[in-house]
């Protein structure tokens, strides 16, 4: 989604989606070696239905790929996003 940026807030262990200067959503994560477990994704209610969830998922997964890490999609939303966007299936850590 144009007009959004992703901030990796390592102190809070979450990826934050910024639009028009404000955080509209986040994906909580836990780093573990070469993998990142995404545990929860949330978009502020007033920003729901605008595509921000998909933008957050895409940008977080792109960042994980750029960092040459794997993802463990413990969050149902992220798991569904990967299921619908098979170009990210290779990022899923094998158990």
Secondary structure, DSSP 8 states (H G I E B T S, - for coil): -TTEEEEEETTTTEEEEEETTEEEEEEEEEEETTEEEEEEEEE-GGGTTSSHHHHHHHHHHHHHHHTT-EEEE-SHHHHHHHHH-GGGGGGB---
